[in-house]
């Protein structure tokens, strides 16, 4: 009998599968895109406003989809409200020490903020093809105040961005607060997910912006930031591997091979592409951005599935 | 308020009859596996395989024989939920479906559980799983309904060798310690109690007398609470958020500075 590398080897996997992997990815995109848009708004440069709008346009549908994915994953979806209201007493249900409990509330609140910013972006945008949406700004001009530079807009952006980062990272803490191999053998998954969500969101926003032919200055800043965040993600990933210690043997299989592919083609190659672009904001990174997105998805896939394969 | 109740399982007198499994299934009306079609695991006489949503008792068969079969022994153990004093499942459950009863046992209320499965990942013993019929997480209730009616749990009632004993925790501890002393006196010095003291998750209300290392029985040597990672995990996540925030601010501010320089005459 081979000795188990950790006491976590004696536990059962929770059967979290594709819905959860997708939620980790899409929820991360929602949080990351909102955070980047809020940041762009806070720097308040007129020419960058379409870029910020893009992030708000991504964040709200992603949050809505996240809710649906979580609902579909439940064994009894119609009892989803038991997460928020105790079904026996009808009192609010909240456990600050349970990441799933805090995450549900955070997703709900973040959903509200993404909706407000989504409305503000729609109200401001006069280039939308759908007439019903185009008239939002004309009918309710006050909606524009839900975004900076108004004080209310700034408050919404800052609070929403904090919740966005929470949504991007709590999923890693949720995995750590279990007794499963890999997940609970390192405290760094939350950090990894926050950094990864930001790099993924930056890649998606740049990809859409480049494909749309945008050339605003904020794009160059985003590109420059993306390189730094990918370096940070690599460092955190190395720290995760080191912190796992003997548990790392759990990745001496196909999952480990996939992880190496993710590191090589989802992080290092895009980083090289980013550095090779002499002029920041050139098309080089646009070609690498889909790999960052795919790598981010596969990273979550490896983490979620490899633990449950034990 | 009743005294804390639980199980003491003396693995040295278990004969592997599985009466406990049958009694548990019968009383709790748990469905059969695979529609009742018998499939053999190939793992000794263990065709139950593991504890899950429809197997709340599991008799383990551990064969310890050398290749020449001259010497050896069977280790038999009826496994069940440990009803931990510090229960990981209860701690993380986001719906409040998992409760501690007046008997100090841990019960999942099936009508409140929504099948999120957080408790399955949290349990350090791999006890809980989804019941494929009800689609909610289920496990041993220590026959909560029978206890409320003044009866003992079905499994201990059915056990023909008193390997599974039910009673107050205080009384069970005394009995178990006497048995360990007796075994030591008879030369079985490997006998010890697993989970009887409060060092393991505050104490297990279902504890065991074992004669080999816990890992041999498929039990974790040092089970831990999942929330041990809550503070370090959260601190690192916040640190990650601060780092990306600084990276973003640094890069966006840089352009602002360069633009200002350009605008100067």
Interface residues (C-beta under 8 A of the other chain):
Chain A: X1 X3 X4 X7 X8 X9 X10 X11 X12 X13 X14 X15 X16 X35 X36 X39 X40 X43 X73 X74 X75 X76 X77 X79 X80 X82 X83 X86 X87 X88 X93 X95 X97 X98 X99 X100 X101 X104 X165 X168 X169 X170 X172 X173 X174 X176 X177 X178 X179 X180 X183 X184 X187 X188 X189 X190 X191 X192 X193 X194 X195 X198 X217 X218 X220 X221 X222 X224 X225 X228 X229 X232 X236
Chain B: X50 X52 X88 X91 X92 X93 X94 X95 X96 X97 X109 X111 X112 X113 X114 X115 X116 X117 X118 X120 X121 X122 X123 X124 X125 X126 X127 X128 X129 X130 X135 X136 X137 X215 X216 X218 X219 X220 X221 X222 X223 X224 X226 X227 X229 X230 X232 X233 X234 X235 X236 X237 X238 X239 X240 X241 X243 X244 X245 X247 X248 X249 X250 X251 X252 X253 X254 X255 X256 X259
